[in-house]
Structures are given as C-alpha cells and as structure tokens.
Amino acid sequence: VATSEIDAVLAEVGPRLKQLRAQRDVTLTELAAATGISKSTLSRLESGQRKPSLELLLPIAQAHRIPLDELVGAP
C-alpha cells in the first residue's frame, strides 16, 4: 500500500470520528469520560491536528461499540 493511500485513509479518520460522535449525539466531554482520553486530544483527532493511533482509536471504537475497521474505514 502506498504511503499516499495510508495518508488519505488517516486524513479521513478525523471527520469520520466527528460525524460518528455527532450522529450518536455524544459530546466531547462524554466521550472523554467514556474513553479516558482528554477532550483536547479528542478534539485534535477530529480536526486532523493529531494522527490517530491504536492507543486512541481502540477506546473510541469500544465506547461507540463499533469494530475498529468501521471507525477507520480501512481499505
């Protein structure tokens, strides 16, 4: 897989996280409480200022009760 493809997938994670949270009517504060991840980190993830990592994505997927690949939209 080309690096550009990986970067493209990673770039879509933030907007997907924000959309998912909005669809579920969950605030950053609520998600922070459910995941143990700070609000600022969650916000930076959603805005694309922070690259997603497994350590961050696994608790978010768990909190939303969805598979990790659905959260990431992996090819």
Stockholm file with secondary structure:
# STOCKHOLM 1.0

chainA/1-75         VATSEIDAVLAEVGPRLKQLRAQRDVTLTELAAATGISKSTLSRLESGQRKPSLELLLPIAQAHRIPLDELVGAP
#=GR chainA/1-75 SS CCHHHHHHHHHHHHHHHHHHHHHTTCCHHHHHHHHCCCHHHHHHHHHTSSCCCHHHHHHHHHHHTCCHHHHHTCC
#=GC SS_cons        CCHHHHHHHHHHHHHHHHHHHHHTTCCHHHHHHHHCCCHHHHHHHHHTSSCCCHHHHHHHHHHHTCCHHHHHTCC
//
